[in-house]
Amino acid sequence: MGGGDIIKRMLHSKALADKWIKLGYKIVALSYTGCFGETPLTFHLEKEL
């Protein structure tokens, strides 16, 4: 892997997302379920190497 490569993660738990954020990942998107998008389902994280 060279500079500019990106590692992506998809997590279904806020607690796990918080742990990956501490390792340098950033939330780039959220996928929602429910009629009005009130319940987060998936956290999309990325980290640039």
C-alpha positions in Angstrom: 0.0 0.0 0.0 1.3 3.4 -0.9 0.4 6.9 0.3 -3.2 7.9 -0.2 -4.6 4.4 0.2 -7.8 4.2 2.2 -9.0 1.5 4.6 -12.8 1.3 5.0 -14.8 -0.2 7.8 -18.6 -0.6 8.2 -19.8 -1.1 11.8 -23.2 -1.7 13.3 -22.4 -0.5 16.8 -21.7 3.0 18.1 -19.4 1.5 20.8 -17.3 -0.2 18.2 -17.2 2.9 16.0 -15.9 4.9 18.9 -13.1 2.5 19.4 -12.1 2.7 15.7 -12.3 6.5 15.8 -9.7 6.4 18.6 -7.4 4.5 16.1 -7.7 7.4 13.6 -10.7 6.4 11.6 -13.3 9.1 10.6 -17.1 8.6 10.1 -17.8 9.4 6.4 -21.4 8.3 6.3 -24.3 6.8 8.2 -26.9 4.4 6.8 -30.3 4.7 8.5 -33.4 2.5 8.9 -36.8 3.4 10.0 -39.5 5.5 8.5 -37.9 8.9 9.3 -34.2 7.8 9.6 -34.2 8.0 13.4 -32.3 4.8 14.0 -28.6 4.6 12.9 -27.8 1.2 11.5 -24.4 1.3 10.0 -21.4 3.6 10.6 -19.1 3.9 7.5 -15.5 4.7 8.6 -12.4 5.5 6.6 -8.7 5.9 7.4 -6.1 7.3 5.0 -2.7 5.6 5.2 
